[in-house]
Amino acid sequence: MGLVVTAAERGAGIGARLIAEAEAWARAQGVGSVRVRSNVTRERTHRFYLRAGYAITKTSYLFVKQLE
C-alpha cells in the first residue's frame, strides 16, 4: 500500500489527513502500530513523518546485481 500526494497538493494538509485516517482505521482494527517505509532520498517526506510522531527505527540498503 502506498501514500502519495501529488507535488501540486503537497503542503496543503492532505498527507496529514490521510495518515490520520489510516491510523484511526488501524486503531479500530486493534492494530498497535503503523509502519512506514520511505526511500532514503526523500528527506522532505522523512521530515513529514517525524512531525507526525513517527520515529526512525531502522535504515537499510537494497543491493542489486545485474546478471549477464
C-alpha positions in Angstrom: 0.0 0.0 0.0 1.3 3.5 -0.7 0.5 7.0 0.4 1.2 9.6 -2.3 0.2 13.2 -2.5 0.8 14.9 -5.9 3.5 17.6 -5.9 0.9 20.3 -6.6 -1.0 19.4 -3.5 1.9 18.9 -1.0 1.8 21.2 2.0 -2.0 21.5 2.0 -2.5 19.1 4.8 -3.7 16.2 2.6 -1.0 13.8 3.8 -1.6 14.6 7.4 -5.4 13.9 6.9 -4.6 10.6 5.1 -2.3 9.3 7.8 -4.8 10.4 10.5 -7.5 8.4 8.8 -5.2 5.4 8.3 -4.2 5.5 11.9 -7.8 5.7 13.0 -8.7 2.8 10.9 -5.8 0.8 12.2 -6.8 1.5 15.8 -10.4 0.4 15.1 -9.0 -2.9 13.8 -7.0 -3.4 17.0 -3.6 -2.7 15.3 -1.0 -1.4 17.8 1.4 0.3 15.4 1.8 1.7 11.9 5.0 1.1 9.9 6.0 3.3 7.0 8.9 2.9 4.5 10.4 5.8 2.7 13.3 6.0 0.2 16.4 7.4 1.8 16.5 10.2 -0.8 13.1 11.6 0.2 14.2 13.9 3.0 11.1 16.1 2.9 9.0 13.0 3.4 11.1 12.0 6.3 10.5 15.4 8.0 6.8 15.0 7.4 6.7 11.6 9.2 8.9 12.9 12.0 6.5 15.8 12.6 3.6 13.4 12.6 5.1 11.5 15.5 6.8 8.6 13.7 10.4 7.6 14.7 13.2 6.2 12.5 13.9 2.8 13.8 15.9 1.2 11.0 17.8 2.0 7.9 18.7 -0.4 5.1 20.2 -0.7 1.7 18.9 -2.6 -1.3 21.7 -4.5 -3.2 21.2 -5.4 -6.8 23.4 -7.3 -9.1 22.7 -7.3 -12.8 23.3 -10.7 -14.4 24.5 -11.2 -17.9 
